[in-house]
Amino acid sequence: MNPETLAIVISYATPLVFAVLGETITEKSGVVNLSLDGSMLLSAMTGFAVSFTTGNVVLGLIAGGLVSSNLALIVAFSSIRLRLNQIAVGIVLTLLSTKLAAFLGQDFVRKPGPSVQDLHIPVLKDIPGVGPVLFQQNLLVYFSYILIGLSFWFIFHTRQGLNLQAAGERSEAAYARGIDVNKLRYFYTALGGFLVGLGGAAFSLDVKLGWSDGHIINFGWIALAIVIFGGWHPIRAALGCYLFGVLQLVALKLQPVLPQLSQVLPIIPFPLMIMTLLFINHKKIQYLLLKNSMFGRFITARPPSALGESFQRL
């Protein structure tokens, strides 16, 4: 795969990286936000609409993040205060957001608008091999690099990150240590939701420019799958996003070669990702991987113990 193709894969996968890292942070706190598919669609519409109206891409990205953040807070509030099932609330919000995006975005369908501009980094862009791939991109891509490393460092190497993990693993023990579990869940659900919305807006302002009904439908579900595929680990999750980008590009390249399968090829990465997910999480496969290599320990993981469970103070 040549440098130009790799650069396209990284650029294409960047919005998905934001969404997957956001949901990883949310689920680390113990909350499952299943509204991703709808909230990404609504954020994509909002981001494009605000950018189209104001001519400011940054405002569009922020608006998309805020929309998704508020939807995520509804999931958290429903679970923490109303004791409702997080899965059910998330699915209802997905359906609502999808229809809302289609209705509110009618005036912006197929209209040209602003987009994120490339910003090549001097000196670094000229590094042989690596430069054209990593440093001839735009600010969103560069921010995704920082976010991957920052998320890993924060979750596994800071006290706040340990508190985050405690809230999602042993909420009662965390509370006994003086951690306000529900407050943390509100905060990290909102933060994760913002990153999901940033990813949705990034699609319509960078990857799939513009807006149309069902613009990035199903990408929220694939993001949820990659969170599991990534074992709730930021680096693994990011690699999963890039793998999905490679699969999407391969499917696109094969369309001229196999025109009779032109309708099927674009959706092949979705079942392939799910099959890979099932393969890695199969108990016998996990046992063999863990038994035989350090790599196996890296690619296998378990969900946070208190994931999806409400916490009630005694």
N, C-alpha and C positions, 0 to 999 in steps of 0.2 A: 504494500500500500504506500503510495507516494506521499510526500509531505503535504501537498495541496489537498489530497483526499483526507488525510488525518486532521488537517486544520478545519475542514468542513464538518467532520464528525464531532470535534470538540465544540465548535460553534453551535451545531444543531442540538447537542446534548445539554448545553448550558442551562436553558430554562428548566429542564428536567432535573438537573443537579440541584437547583434552588428548591424545587418542590420536594424532592426526596430528602434533602437535608432538613428542611422545615418539618416534615412529618416525622423524621427520625428524632428530632428534638422533642416534638410533641409526645411521641409514644414513649420516649425515655422517661417522661414525667408520669406516665401511667394513663394517658388519655389517647383514645383512638379517634381520629378525625376522618370519618369515611366520606366526608363531603367534598373530597379533593376534586373529583371530576367536575362537579358543578361549580365549585368555587374557582377553579382554574379557568373555566369557560367564562364565568361572570367577570373575573379579573382581567381576562384577555379583552373582553368587550369594553370594560371600564377603562383600562389602560389606553386602548386605542381611541376611545371616544374622547377622553380628557386630552390626550396628545393632539388629536385632530382639531379639537375646539380651541385649545390654547396655543398650539404650536410648540409645546414644551414636552419633550420626551420624559424628562425627569419627573415632572408632575404626573404624567401618565403611569409611570412605574410605581410611584408612591401611592397613587389612588388605587391601583390594582392590589397592592399589598394591603392597604387599609380595608378594602372590601372583604378580602379573604380573611383577614385577621378578625374582623367582626363576626363573620360566619363561624370561625373556629371558637370564638368566645361563646357563641350560642350553644355549641356542643358542650363546652366546659360547664357553662351555667346549668344546662339541662341535667348534666350528670351530678354536679356537686350540690346544687341547691334543690333541684326538683327530683333527684334520684331516678332519672329516666335512663333507659338503655342507650348507651353511646352509639351502638351500631345502628339502631332504629332511627335515632335522631339524625345521624350522618347521612343515611340513605334518603330520608325525607328532604333534607337540605340539598342533597345532590339533585334530586328531581326538581325542587323549587328553583334552585339557582340556574339550572339548565334552561328551564322555560322562561325565567326572568331575563336571562341573557339574550335569548332569541327575541323576546318582546321589546326590551329596551334598546336593543342594538339595531332595530330595523332601519333607522335613518343613517346608519354608518356602513351598511353592507356594500362591499366591493368598491369602497371609496379609497383613493390614494391618500396617504398621510405620512407624517414624519416617521423616521426610523432611527435606531441607534447607529451612529457612525463609527467606522473603524478608526482606531488610534494605535498606530504601530509604535512600539517602544524603541527609541534609538539605541544603537549598539546591540541590545539583546536580540533584535529582529534579524541581525546579520550573523548570528551564531549558526554555523553549518548544521543542517539537520533539524535541530531543536527550534531555532529562531523562527523560521517560517510557520512552524506548526503552532507554537505556543504564544509567540509575541507579535504576530501580525493579525491581531484580533481587535476586539473593542473592549470598552470598560466593563461591560457585563461579564465577559469571559474572564478578565483579569480579577474581577471581584469574586467570581466563583472559585478561582484558585485559592484566594485568601480565605474564603469561607470554608473550604474543605479542611485546610490546615487548622484554622481557628476553631472549628467545631470539634475536631479531634482533640486538640490541646485542651479546650475548655472542658469537654465531657470527661476526659480521662486523667487530666493532670492539674485540675484546680479544685479548691474546696467547694466552690459553687457547683461545679460539675458533679462532684461526689454527692452533694445534696440533691441535685437533680436525679441522679441514679437511685438514690435512696427513696425518693418519693415514688418512683416507679417500681422499685423492687420490693421494699419492705416499708410500706407507708406507716404502719403502726410503730415500728422501731424508729423511723425517722421522726415521727411526732414526739416520741418519748425522749429523743435527743434535743427537742426544742425547735425542730423545723416545722414551719407552717406549711403543711403538705398542700392544702387546697390553694393557698396563695401562690405557691410555686407552680401548681398546675395551671392556674389562670394565666400566669405570666408566660410560661413556656408554650402554652397552647396558642396564646396570642402571637408570640414571637414566631413560632413555627408556621402559624397561619399567614403571617405577613410574608415569610419567605415563599410559601406556596403561591400567594398572590403575585409576588414579584416574578415568579416563574411563569405564571399565566400571562401577565402583561408582557414579559420578555418574548413570548411566542409571537404575539401580534405586532410587536415593535422591532423584532430582530430576525426571527426565523421564518415564520409564516406571516408575512407582512399583510396588514389589513384585518378586516373582520368579516365573517360570514357565519350563518347559523351552523352550529356544530363544528366550529372552526378547529378545535383541538380535542374533540370528543374522544374519550377512552384514554387519554394521556394521564388523567388523574388515577385511573385504575392501575395503569402500568406503573405509575409512581408508587402506589401502595405496594404493588408486588415487588418492586425493587427495594423498598425498605426492608421487606422480609428477606429477599435475596441477599441484601447487604448486611444482614444480621444485626441491624440497629447499630451499625458501625459506619461513621462518616466516610472513611476512605473506601471501604468495600462498596458502600452505596454509590459513591461517585463512579467507581469502576463499572458498576452495573449500568449506570446511565450511559457511559461511553460504549459499553458493549451493545446496548440497545441502539445507540446511534449508528454503530457499525452494521447491525442487522438491517436497520432501516435503509441505509445507503446501499447495501448489497441488493436488497429487494428492488430498489429504484434502478440500479444498474442492470438488473436482470430483465426488466420489463421489455426493452427492445429485443433482447435475445429470445424471450419466451412470450411473445405478444398474446398467445392464446390464454396465458395465465395472468394477463394484465390486471384483472379484477381481484385476483387472489394474492398476488405477490406483496402488495402494500400492507396486508394484514398479517403476513407470515411472522414478523418479529414478535407479535403479541402472543400467539400460542407457543412460540419457541422460548420466550422468556418465562412463561408459566411452566413449561415442561422442565426447563433448567431449574426453576424454583422447586418444583416437586422432587426432582432428582437430588438436589443438594440437601433437602430437608427430609429425605427418606431415612428412617432410623438405621437401616443396615448400611446404607451408603455413608451416613455420618460416622458410624462405628468404624468402618474401614478407613475412612479419611483420618479420623482422630488417632487410630491405632498406628498408622503408617507414616505420618509426616507432620512437620510443623505447619506446612501449607494447609493441611486438613483442619488444623485448629484455627487457622485464620479464616477459612471460608465457612465454617460451621458455627452456629450460635443459637441461643434460645431467646425468646421474647422476655421483656421485663415481667417479673412475677406478678405484679399488681396491675398489669395492662388491662384496661377496660373496666376495672373495679372502682366503685365509688368509695371514698374514705369518709367515715363518720367519726368525729371527735367524741371520745368517751365522756 
